[in-house]
Amino acid sequence: MPRNVFTLIRDYFGLSHKEATGFLVVLLITSLFLVSPLLYRYFVPDTVPDTSAADQRRLDSLVALMKIEKVAGPYDREESEKTIAERYNEPSRSSGRLFPFNPNTATVAKWQALGLPPWLAQRIERYRSKGGQFRKKEDLRKIYDFPPALYERLEPYIQLPEQTATPVYASRTPTVERSFDRTPEVSTTRPAAKPALVPFDINTADTTELKLLKGIGSKLAARIVKFRDALGGFVSEEQYRDIFGLDSLALEEMHRYAQVKSSVQKLNINTATAEELDKHMYISFRQAQVIVNYRNQHGLFASLESLKPIRVLDAKTIEKLGPYLAF
């Protein structure tokens, strides 16, 4: 019988003697693997471990914990059930002591003493190390993930000295030369007056003009120019809010003196390559590729409405791109 099966397999599959032998060996091994779990369960009965002792120890520990919570009182039980987020949204008596502080000079240790978590104190320190300053109390709320409830708790203790200080001269009192041979002379030397600021065109201004504004240094001025050039120019003063690092003082100065007077540089969407479109601030590389592929398949764009069928461009993006596209 086995020989007949062997001959049948060899003739049916067209195998040689060695190939048919190997096939049977593999088939036998596979069958053993499939049957082995059933054999194991049949010959090795399941044993259920005795967990009564472990369960008793666990119950004893829970009873002891309940006794500790009963002695500690309801306040500690509530605190043990709160998550970290709840603890900062609802500051408690143990979330730090309150004292007057200046957010522009407070150290990481002082922030933590006020009740801030270490990660938030370090985030404020990194913000200041990059040139950020707090001009008003409300600027503290611009720190990412700063809990509103914690700000309300700290707001009465924030102290921000006046930013404008009296210029320091060589002497605050007039210089008087004493001499026995001539009458006293009073020095009339005065510091050179700072040039008065006048409104300028933001689309043609350089970093020198921007650095004259309060709250804007060399790095921030270079960042503004780089953002403007990548954008092709500003069409509205509301776009200033998209520039990273502008605090309330710098933003107020920009609105007061940086005016939009000249037109922007337009990008021809029917001739621009994907690399040229990607350079624009409002277009990602994937969007640029889809725009070019859609143009190649459906023809040139006639107007802004022609961009609406492109799924990767939402209505808000198309509206923002409108002033920068030429057809």
MARBA-246937 format. One record per residue (C-alpha): residue number from 1; residue in one letter; x negated, y, z negated. Coordinates in nm, 4 decimals. Each point is the difference from the previous one (the first is absolute). Example, Ala and Ser with C-alpha at 12.3 -4.5 7.8 and 13.67 -1.06 7.14 Angstrom:
2
{pos = 1 code = A x = -1.2300 y = -0.4500 z = -0.7800};
{pos = 2 code = S x = -0.1370 y = 0.3440 z = 0.0660};
END
This chain:
327
{pos = 1 code = M x = 0.0000 y = 0.0000 z = 0.0000};
{pos = 2 code = P x = -0.2672 y = 0.2633 z = -0.0859};
{pos = 3 code = R x = -0.1827 y = -0.0928 z = 0.3184};
{pos = 4 code = N x = 0.3140 y = 0.0569 z = 0.2022};
{pos = 5 code = V x = 0.0424 y = 0.3463 z = -0.1595};
{pos = 6 code = F x = -0.3646 y = 0.0798 z = 0.0751};
{pos = 7 code = T x = 0.0414 y = -0.1061 z = 0.3634};
{pos = 8 code = L x = 0.3244 y = 0.1967 z = 0.0320};
{pos = 9 code = I x = -0.1608 y = 0.3210 z = -0.1308};
{pos = 10 code = R x = -0.3011 y = -0.0365 z = 0.2254};
{pos = 11 code = D x = 0.2097 y = -0.0638 z = 0.3097};
{pos = 12 code = Y x = 0.2605 y = 0.2670 z = -0.0762};
{pos = 13 code = F x = -0.2471 y = 0.2827 z = -0.0653};
{pos = 14 code = G x = -0.2623 y = -0.1204 z = 0.2438};
{pos = 15 code = L x = -0.2688 y = -0.0288 z = -0.2648};
{pos = 16 code = S x = -0.3152 y = -0.2038 z = -0.0093};
{pos = 17 code = H x = -0.0603 y = -0.2647 z = -0.2650};
{pos = 18 code = K x = -0.2031 y = 0.2358 z = -0.2215};
{pos = 19 code = E x = 0.2466 y = 0.2879 z = 0.0436};
{pos = 20 code = A x = 0.2932 y = -0.2197 z = -0.0932};
{pos = 21 code = T x = -0.1877 y = -0.1206 z = -0.3108};
{pos = 22 code = G x = -0.0714 y = 0.3560 z = -0.1075};
{pos = 23 code = F x = 0.3608 y = 0.0941 z = 0.0568};
{pos = 24 code = L x = 0.1194 y = -0.2786 z = -0.2303};
{pos = 25 code = V x = -0.2518 y = 0.0961 z = -0.2694};
{pos = 26 code = V x = 0.1124 y = 0.3632 z = 0.0056};
{pos = 27 code = L x = 0.3640 y = -0.1089 z = -0.0078};
{pos = 28 code = L x = -0.0698 y = -0.2237 z = -0.3003};
{pos = 29 code = I x = -0.1827 y = 0.2736 z = -0.1934};
{pos = 30 code = T x = 0.2784 y = 0.2490 z = 0.0708};
{pos = 31 code = S x = 0.2606 y = -0.2458 z = -0.1235};
{pos = 32 code = L x = -0.1958 y = -0.0524 z = -0.3233};
{pos = 33 code = F x = -0.0118 y = 0.3748 z = -0.0620};
{pos = 34 code = L x = 0.3742 y = 0.0284 z = 0.0517};
{pos = 35 code = V x = 0.0853 y = -0.2926 z = -0.2252};
{pos = 36 code = S x = -0.2548 y = 0.0730 z = -0.2768};
{pos = 37 code = P x = 0.2207 y = 0.2600 z = -0.1852};
{pos = 38 code = L x = 0.2855 y = -0.2500 z = -0.0182};
{pos = 39 code = L x = -0.2288 y = -0.2742 z = -0.1252};
{pos = 40 code = Y x = -0.1515 y = 0.2326 z = -0.2581};
{pos = 41 code = R x = 0.3413 y = 0.0951 z = -0.1382};
{pos = 42 code = Y x = 0.1026 y = -0.3663 z = -0.0094};
{pos = 43 code = F x = -0.3041 y = -0.1339 z = -0.1837};
{pos = 44 code = V x = -0.0817 y = 0.3096 z = -0.2145};
{pos = 45 code = P x = 0.3071 y = 0.1104 z = -0.1967};
{pos = 46 code = D x = 0.0388 y = 0.3662 z = -0.0919};
{pos = 47 code = T x = -0.0932 y = 0.0884 z = -0.3557};
{pos = 48 code = V x = 0.1718 y = 0.2909 z = -0.1693};
{pos = 49 code = P x = -0.2368 y = 0.1770 z = -0.2424};
{pos = 50 code = D x = 0.1199 y = 0.0703 z = -0.3470};
{pos = 51 code = T x = 0.0297 y = 0.3797 z = -0.0251};
{pos = 52 code = S x = 0.1777 y = 0.0170 z = -0.3313};
{pos = 53 code = A x = -0.3133 y = 0.1155 z = -0.1847};
{pos = 54 code = A x = -0.0816 y = 0.2675 z = 0.2579};
{pos = 55 code = D x = 0.3594 y = 0.1235 z = 0.0006};
{pos = 56 code = Q x = -0.0022 y = 0.0181 z = -0.3791};
{pos = 57 code = R x = -0.3189 y = 0.2107 z = 0.0015};
{pos = 58 code = R x = 0.1519 y = 0.2335 z = 0.2594};
{pos = 59 code = L x = 0.3143 y = 0.0440 z = -0.2079};
{pos = 60 code = D x = -0.2086 y = 0.0736 z = -0.3075};
{pos = 61 code = S x = -0.1945 y = 0.2688 z = 0.1858};
{pos = 62 code = L x = 0.3236 y = 0.1618 z = 0.1235};
{pos = 63 code = V x = 0.1430 y = 0.0062 z = -0.3532};
{pos = 64 code = A x = -0.3205 y = 0.1603 z = -0.1290};
{pos = 65 code = L x = 0.0143 y = 0.2626 z = 0.2770};
{pos = 66 code = M x = 0.3617 y = 0.0834 z = -0.0861};
{pos = 67 code = K x = -0.0969 y = 0.0486 z = -0.3641};
{pos = 68 code = I x = -0.2815 y = 0.2387 z = 0.1003};
{pos = 69 code = E x = 0.2361 y = 0.2037 z = 0.2215};
{pos = 70 code = K x = 0.2549 y = 0.0146 z = -0.2828};
{pos = 71 code = V x = -0.2626 y = 0.1479 z = -0.2322};
{pos = 72 code = A x = -0.1362 y = 0.2356 z = 0.2674};
{pos = 73 code = G x = 0.3398 y = 0.1589 z = 0.0636};
{pos = 74 code = P x = 0.2055 y = 0.0855 z = 0.3076};
{pos = 75 code = Y x = -0.2434 y = 0.2616 z = 0.1333};
{pos = 76 code = D x = -0.2833 y = -0.2497 z = 0.0505};
{pos = 77 code = R x = 0.2367 y = -0.2508 z = 0.1626};
{pos = 78 code = E x = 0.1166 y = 0.2586 z = 0.2476};
{pos = 79 code = E x = -0.3583 y = 0.0957 z = 0.0783};
{pos = 80 code = S x = -0.0988 y = -0.3639 z = 0.0565};
{pos = 81 code = E x = 0.2786 y = -0.0370 z = 0.2570};
{pos = 82 code = K x = -0.0831 y = 0.3129 z = 0.1961};
{pos = 83 code = T x = -0.2050 y = -0.0201 z = 0.3147};
{pos = 84 code = I x = -0.2912 y = 0.2308 z = 0.0747};
{pos = 85 code = A x = 0.2113 y = 0.2049 z = 0.2398};
{pos = 86 code = E x = 0.2751 y = 0.0498 z = -0.2606};
{pos = 87 code = R x = -0.2559 y = 0.1027 z = -0.2591};
{pos = 88 code = Y x = -0.1131 y = 0.2919 z = 0.2181};
{pos = 89 code = N x = 0.3462 y = 0.0964 z = 0.1207};
{pos = 90 code = E x = 0.1151 y = 0.0182 z = -0.3659};
{pos = 91 code = P x = -0.3039 y = 0.1215 z = -0.2010};
{pos = 92 code = S x = 0.0043 y = -0.1175 z = -0.3613};
{pos = 93 code = R x = -0.1678 y = 0.1155 z = -0.3150};
{pos = 94 code = S x = -0.2950 y = -0.2316 z = 0.0634};
{pos = 95 code = S x = -0.0761 y = 0.1305 z = 0.3543};
{pos = 96 code = G x = -0.2621 y = 0.2513 z = -0.1102};
{pos = 97 code = R x = -0.0316 y = 0.3073 z = -0.2148};
{pos = 98 code = L x = 0.0872 y = 0.3400 z = 0.1407};
{pos = 99 code = F x = -0.2356 y = 0.2987 z = 0.0020};
{pos = 100 code = P x = -0.0642 y = 0.2984 z = 0.2296};
{pos = 101 code = F x = -0.2181 y = -0.0841 z = 0.3028};
{pos = 102 code = N x = -0.1174 y = 0.1391 z = 0.3317};
{pos = 103 code = P x = 0.0614 y = -0.2505 z = 0.2842};
{pos = 104 code = N x = -0.2925 y = 0.1451 z = 0.1977};
{pos = 105 code = T x = -0.2549 y = -0.0850 z = -0.2723};
{pos = 106 code = A x = 0.1529 y = -0.2926 z = -0.1923};
{pos = 107 code = T x = -0.2151 y = -0.3139 z = 0.0014};
{pos = 108 code = V x = 0.1202 y = -0.3537 z = 0.0621};
{pos = 109 code = A x = -0.0187 y = -0.0718 z = -0.3723};
{pos = 110 code = K x = 0.2109 y = 0.3057 z = -0.0802};
{pos = 111 code = W x = 0.2619 y = -0.1020 z = 0.2579};
{pos = 112 code = Q x = 0.0221 y = -0.3424 z = -0.1605};
{pos = 113 code = A x = 0.0300 y = 0.1595 z = -0.3443};
{pos = 114 code = L x = 0.3025 y = 0.1894 z = 0.1355};
{pos = 115 code = G x = 0.1650 y = -0.3294 z = 0.0929};
{pos = 116 code = L x = -0.1000 y = -0.0500 z = 0.3665};
{pos = 117 code = P x = -0.1039 y = -0.3489 z = 0.1130};
{pos = 118 code = P x = -0.3655 y = -0.0377 z = 0.1075};
{pos = 119 code = W x = 0.0821 y = -0.0386 z = 0.3708};
{pos = 120 code = L x = 0.1986 y = 0.3251 z = 0.0038};
{pos = 121 code = A x = -0.2707 y = 0.1905 z = -0.1911};
{pos = 122 code = Q x = -0.2629 y = -0.1224 z = 0.2483};
{pos = 123 code = R x = 0.2237 y = 0.0995 z = 0.2936};
{pos = 124 code = I x = 0.0194 y = 0.3571 z = -0.1335};
{pos = 125 code = E x = -0.3790 y = 0.0027 z = -0.0453};
{pos = 126 code = R x = -0.0518 y = -0.1103 z = 0.3637};
{pos = 127 code = Y x = 0.2439 y = 0.2679 z = 0.1176};
{pos = 128 code = R x = -0.2023 y = 0.2700 z = -0.1786};
{pos = 129 code = S x = -0.3351 y = -0.1397 z = 0.1199};
{pos = 130 code = K x = 0.1180 y = 0.0525 z = 0.3591};
{pos = 131 code = G x = 0.0726 y = 0.3680 z = -0.0636};
{pos = 132 code = G x = 0.3595 y = -0.0231 z = -0.1185};
{pos = 133 code = Q x = 0.1174 y = 0.2504 z = -0.2607};
{pos = 134 code = F x = 0.3157 y = 0.0606 z = -0.1970};
{pos = 135 code = R x = 0.1155 y = 0.3584 z = 0.0588};
{pos = 136 code = K x = 0.3389 y = -0.0445 z = -0.1635};
{pos = 137 code = K x = 0.1396 y = -0.2428 z = -0.2517};
{pos = 138 code = E x = 0.2193 y = -0.1565 z = 0.2683};
{pos = 139 code = D x = -0.3097 y = -0.1019 z = 0.2009};
{pos = 140 code = L x = -0.0548 y = -0.2824 z = -0.2472};
{pos = 141 code = R x = 0.3148 y = -0.1693 z = 0.1326};
{pos = 142 code = K x = -0.1598 y = -0.0245 z = 0.3447};
{pos = 143 code = I x = -0.2362 y = -0.2696 z = -0.1263};
{pos = 144 code = Y x = 0.1238 y = -0.3246 z = 0.1537};
{pos = 145 code = D x = 0.2063 y = -0.2140 z = -0.2416};
{pos = 146 code = F x = -0.0116 y = 0.2566 z = -0.2818};
{pos = 147 code = P x = 0.3020 y = -0.0912 z = -0.2190};
{pos = 148 code = P x = 0.2570 y = 0.2840 z = -0.0142};
{pos = 149 code = A x = 0.0858 y = -0.0766 z = -0.3630};
{pos = 150 code = L x = -0.3667 y = 0.0207 z = -0.0975};
{pos = 151 code = Y x = -0.0325 y = 0.3370 z = 0.1753};
{pos = 152 code = E x = 0.3019 y = 0.1371 z = -0.1915};
{pos = 153 code = R x = -0.1682 y = -0.1113 z = -0.3200};
{pos = 154 code = L x = -0.3358 y = 0.1623 z = 0.0827};
{pos = 155 code = E x = 0.1273 y = 0.3173 z = 0.1719};
{pos = 156 code = P x = 0.0230 y = 0.2180 z = -0.3164};
{pos = 157 code = Y x = -0.3648 y = -0.0784 z = -0.0824};
{pos = 158 code = I x = -0.1512 y = 0.0789 z = 0.3434};
{pos = 159 code = Q x = -0.2206 y = 0.3103 z = -0.0163};
{pos = 160 code = L x = -0.1167 y = 0.1605 z = 0.3230};
{pos = 161 code = P x = -0.2138 y = 0.3143 z = -0.0506};
{pos = 162 code = E x = 0.0235 y = 0.2779 z = 0.2535};
{pos = 163 code = Q x = -0.1919 y = -0.0822 z = 0.3156};
{pos = 164 code = T x = -0.1077 y = 0.3552 z = 0.0639};
{pos = 165 code = A x = -0.2717 y = 0.1144 z = -0.2371};
{pos = 166 code = T x = -0.1521 y = 0.3418 z = -0.0447};
{pos = 167 code = P x = -0.3145 y = 0.0323 z = 0.2152};
{pos = 168 code = V x = -0.3178 y = -0.0111 z = -0.2045};
{pos = 169 code = Y x = -0.2392 y = 0.2811 z = 0.0780};
{pos = 170 code = A x = -0.3450 y = 0.0673 z = -0.1350};
{pos = 171 code = S x = 0.1639 y = 0.2089 z = -0.2734};
{pos = 172 code = R x = 0.3652 y = 0.0787 z = -0.0749};
{pos = 173 code = T x = -0.0840 y = 0.3498 z = -0.1218};
{pos = 174 code = P x = -0.1565 y = 0.2655 z = 0.2217};
{pos = 175 code = T x = -0.3784 y = -0.0098 z = -0.0022};
{pos = 176 code = V x = -0.1435 y = 0.3080 z = -0.1667};
{pos = 177 code = E x = -0.3648 y = 0.0904 z = 0.0340};
{pos = 178 code = R x = -0.1303 y = 0.1746 z = -0.3073};
{pos = 179 code = S x = -0.2770 y = 0.2523 z = 0.0505};
{pos = 180 code = F x = -0.1277 y = 0.2982 z = -0.1876};
{pos = 181 code = D x = -0.0793 y = 0.1911 z = 0.3207};
{pos = 182 code = R x = 0.3323 y = -0.0330 z = 0.1917};
{pos = 183 code = T x = 0.3674 y = -0.0357 z = -0.0608};
{pos = 184 code = P x = 0.1542 y = -0.3504 z = -0.0163};
{pos = 185 code = E x = 0.1011 y = -0.1518 z = 0.3338};
{pos = 186 code = V x = 0.2892 y = -0.2402 z = 0.0383};
{pos = 187 code = S x = -0.0361 y = -0.2916 z = 0.2424};
{pos = 188 code = T x = 0.2827 y = -0.0031 z = 0.2559};
{pos = 189 code = T x = -0.0929 y = -0.3304 z = 0.1674};
{pos = 190 code = R x = 0.3062 y = -0.2150 z = 0.0730};
{pos = 191 code = P x = 0.0302 y = -0.3492 z = 0.1468};
{pos = 192 code = A x = 0.0825 y = -0.0233 z = 0.3675};
{pos = 193 code = A x = 0.3738 y = -0.0237 z = 0.0563};
{pos = 194 code = K x = 0.1332 y = -0.3287 z = 0.1417};
{pos = 195 code = P x = 0.1426 y = 0.0442 z = 0.3503};
{pos = 196 code = A x = 0.3790 y = 0.0199 z = 0.0030};
{pos = 197 code = L x = 0.1757 y = -0.3081 z = 0.1383};
{pos = 198 code = V x = 0.2150 y = 0.0439 z = 0.3087};
{pos = 199 code = P x = 0.2221 y = -0.2599 z = 0.1702};
{pos = 200 code = F x = -0.1760 y = -0.2060 z = 0.2687};
{pos = 201 code = D x = 0.0899 y = -0.2587 z = 0.2638};
{pos = 202 code = I x = -0.0393 y = -0.3490 z = -0.1474};
{pos = 203 code = N x = -0.0380 y = -0.1546 z = 0.3481};
{pos = 204 code = T x = -0.3150 y = 0.2018 z = 0.0747};
{pos = 205 code = A x = -0.1449 y = 0.0502 z = -0.3503};
{pos = 206 code = D x = -0.3315 y = -0.1524 z = -0.1050};
{pos = 207 code = T x = -0.1149 y = -0.1244 z = -0.3397};
{pos = 208 code = T x = -0.1418 y = 0.3417 z = -0.0930};
{pos = 209 code = E x = 0.3443 y = 0.1610 z = 0.0100};
{pos = 210 code = L x = 0.1600 y = -0.2893 z = -0.1871};
{pos = 211 code = K x = -0.2566 y = 0.0128 z = -0.2819};
{pos = 212 code = L x = 0.1088 y = 0.3576 z = -0.0790};
{pos = 213 code = L x = 0.3298 y = -0.1395 z = -0.1304};
{pos = 214 code = K x = 0.0333 y = -0.0886 z = -0.3666};
{pos = 215 code = G x = -0.0243 y = -0.3684 z = -0.0771};
{pos = 216 code = I x = -0.1694 y = -0.0929 z = 0.3307};
{pos = 217 code = G x = -0.3675 y = -0.0948 z = 0.0043};
{pos = 218 code = S x = -0.2321 y = -0.1278 z = 0.2700};
{pos = 219 code = K x = 0.1257 y = -0.3606 z = -0.0009};
{pos = 220 code = L x = 0.3669 y = 0.0943 z = 0.0013};
{pos = 221 code = A x = -0.0531 y = 0.2589 z = 0.2749};
{pos = 222 code = A x = -0.1756 y = -0.2602 z = 0.2168};
{pos = 223 code = R x = 0.2848 y = -0.2448 z = -0.0662};
{pos = 224 code = I x = 0.2599 y = 0.2570 z = 0.1108};
{pos = 225 code = V x = -0.1876 y = 0.0714 z = 0.3251};
{pos = 226 code = K x = -0.0432 y = -0.3727 z = 0.0706};
{pos = 227 code = F x = 0.3725 y = -0.0623 z = -0.0588};
{pos = 228 code = R x = 0.0941 y = 0.2917 z = 0.2278};
{pos = 229 code = D x = -0.2273 y = -0.1147 z = 0.2839};
{pos = 230 code = A x = 0.1321 y = -0.3583 z = -0.0170};
{pos = 231 code = L x = 0.3524 y = 0.1371 z = 0.0036};
{pos = 232 code = G x = -0.0589 y = 0.2408 z = 0.2871};
{pos = 233 code = G x = 0.1001 y = 0.2995 z = -0.2094};
{pos = 234 code = F x = 0.2775 y = 0.0850 z = -0.2455};
{pos = 235 code = V x = 0.3516 y = 0.0788 z = 0.1188};
{pos = 236 code = S x = 0.1423 y = 0.0680 z = -0.3468};
{pos = 237 code = E x = -0.1348 y = 0.0992 z = -0.3398};
{pos = 238 code = E x = 0.1876 y = -0.2965 z = -0.1476};
{pos = 239 code = Q x = -0.2707 y = -0.2237 z = 0.1488};
{pos = 240 code = Y x = -0.2453 y = 0.1333 z = -0.2609};
{pos = 241 code = R x = 0.1581 y = -0.2416 z = -0.2488};
{pos = 242 code = D x = -0.1326 y = -0.2943 z = 0.2053};
{pos = 243 code = I x = -0.3622 y = 0.1007 z = -0.0762};
{pos = 244 code = F x = -0.1441 y = -0.2098 z = -0.2812};
{pos = 245 code = G x = -0.1452 y = 0.1886 z = -0.2982};
{pos = 246 code = L x = 0.1922 y = 0.3300 z = 0.0174};
{pos = 247 code = D x = 0.1196 y = 0.0964 z = -0.3477};
{pos = 248 code = S x = 0.2696 y = 0.2576 z = -0.0734};
{pos = 249 code = L x = -0.2389 y = 0.2990 z = 0.0034};
{pos = 250 code = A x = -0.1688 y = -0.0954 z = 0.3289};
{pos = 251 code = L x = 0.3371 y = -0.0726 z = 0.1594};
{pos = 252 code = E x = 0.1353 y = 0.3367 z = -0.1118};
{pos = 253 code = E x = -0.3063 y = 0.1771 z = 0.1438};
{pos = 254 code = M x = 0.0400 y = -0.1862 z = 0.3300};
{pos = 255 code = H x = 0.3639 y = 0.1051 z = 0.0289};
{pos = 256 code = R x = -0.0931 y = 0.3607 z = -0.0765};
{pos = 257 code = Y x = -0.2977 y = 0.0502 z = 0.2327};
{pos = 258 code = A x = -0.0245 y = -0.2945 z = 0.2448};
{pos = 259 code = Q x = 0.2618 y = 0.0755 z = 0.2650};
{pos = 260 code = V x = 0.0934 y = -0.1944 z = 0.3114};
{pos = 261 code = K x = -0.0529 y = 0.2435 z = 0.2867};
{pos = 262 code = S x = -0.1471 y = -0.1864 z = 0.2981};
{pos = 263 code = S x = 0.1439 y = -0.2990 z = 0.1847};
{pos = 264 code = V x = -0.1136 y = -0.3592 z = -0.0455};
{pos = 265 code = Q x = -0.1917 y = -0.2257 z = 0.2376};
{pos = 266 code = K x = 0.2388 y = -0.2285 z = 0.1876};
{pos = 267 code = L x = -0.0690 y = -0.3607 z = 0.0924};
{pos = 268 code = N x = 0.1227 y = -0.1291 z = 0.3376};
{pos = 269 code = I x = 0.1738 y = -0.3228 z = -0.0916};
{pos = 270 code = N x = 0.0209 y = -0.1140 z = 0.3633};
{pos = 271 code = T x = -0.3775 y = 0.0064 z = 0.0587};
{pos = 272 code = A x = -0.1532 y = -0.0497 z = -0.3456};
{pos = 273 code = T x = -0.1661 y = -0.3330 z = -0.0785};
{pos = 274 code = A x = 0.0646 y = -0.2014 z = -0.3157};
{pos = 275 code = E x = -0.3287 y = 0.1265 z = -0.1472};
{pos = 276 code = E x = 0.0967 y = 0.3638 z = 0.0630};
{pos = 277 code = L x = 0.3456 y = -0.0501 z = -0.1517};
{pos = 278 code = D x = -0.1521 y = -0.1726 z = -0.3039};
{pos = 279 code = K x = -0.2028 y = 0.3127 z = -0.0806};
{pos = 280 code = H x = 0.3195 y = 0.1926 z = -0.0770};
{pos = 281 code = M x = 0.0904 y = 0.0237 z = -0.3684};
{pos = 282 code = Y x = 0.3581 y = -0.1215 z = 0.0476};
{pos = 283 code = I x = -0.0755 y = -0.3051 z = 0.2228};
{pos = 284 code = S x = -0.1573 y = -0.3254 z = -0.1180};
{pos = 285 code = F x = -0.2068 y = -0.2244 z = 0.2273};
{pos = 286 code = R x = 0.2774 y = -0.2612 z = 0.0211};
{pos = 287 code = Q x = 0.2552 y = 0.2673 z = 0.0948};
{pos = 288 code = A x = -0.2395 y = 0.1351 z = 0.2636};
{pos = 289 code = Q x = -0.0361 y = -0.3463 z = 0.1570};
{pos = 290 code = V x = 0.3773 y = -0.0529 z = 0.0070};
{pos = 291 code = I x = 0.0560 y = 0.3432 z = 0.1588};
{pos = 292 code = V x = -0.2502 y = -0.0710 z = 0.2790};
{pos = 293 code = N x = 0.1400 y = -0.3502 z = 0.0640};
{pos = 294 code = Y x = 0.3565 y = 0.1343 z = 0.0111};
{pos = 295 code = R x = -0.1096 y = 0.2729 z = 0.2432};
{pos = 296 code = N x = -0.1667 y = -0.2548 z = 0.2284};
{pos = 297 code = Q x = 0.3134 y = -0.2180 z = 0.0039};
{pos = 298 code = H x = 0.2748 y = 0.2648 z = 0.0262};
{pos = 299 code = G x = -0.1696 y = 0.2934 z = 0.1680};
{pos = 300 code = L x = -0.0859 y = 0.3540 z = -0.1137};
{pos = 301 code = F x = 0.1800 y = 0.1722 z = -0.2856};
{pos = 302 code = A x = 0.2326 y = 0.2797 z = 0.1101};
{pos = 303 code = S x = 0.0749 y = 0.1585 z = -0.3381};
{pos = 304 code = L x = -0.0084 y = -0.0582 z = -0.3726};
{pos = 305 code = E x = 0.3183 y = -0.2053 z = 0.0309};
{pos = 306 code = S x = -0.1926 y = -0.2544 z = 0.2086};
{pos = 307 code = L x = -0.1969 y = -0.1013 z = -0.3099};
{pos = 308 code = K x = 0.3039 y = -0.1091 z = -0.2016};
{pos = 309 code = P x = 0.0189 y = -0.3557 z = 0.1462};
{pos = 310 code = I x = -0.3509 y = -0.0689 z = -0.1393};
{pos = 311 code = R x = 0.0697 y = -0.1862 z = -0.3236};
{pos = 312 code = V x = -0.3270 y = 0.0849 z = -0.1747};
{pos = 313 code = L x = 0.0895 y = 0.3717 z = 0.0132};
{pos = 314 code = D x = 0.2752 y = 0.1053 z = -0.2380};
{pos = 315 code = A x = 0.2029 y = 0.3180 z = 0.0388};
{pos = 316 code = K x = -0.2069 y = 0.1913 z = -0.2561};
{pos = 317 code = T x = -0.3290 y = -0.0817 z = 0.1746};
{pos = 318 code = I x = 0.1390 y = 0.1004 z = 0.3397};
{pos = 319 code = E x = 0.1215 y = 0.3302 z = -0.1455};
{pos = 320 code = K x = -0.3428 y = 0.0723 z = -0.1480};
{pos = 321 code = L x = -0.1726 y = -0.0865 z = 0.3296};
{pos = 322 code = G x = 0.2292 y = 0.2220 z = 0.2084};
{pos = 323 code = P x = -0.2029 y = 0.3247 z = -0.0160};
{pos = 324 code = Y x = -0.3231 y = -0.1852 z = 0.0855};
{pos = 325 code = L x = 0.1065 y = -0.1913 z = 0.3128};
{pos = 326 code = A x = -0.0013 y = 0.1103 z = 0.3622};
{pos = 327 code = F x = 0.1944 y = -0.1871 z = 0.2704};
END
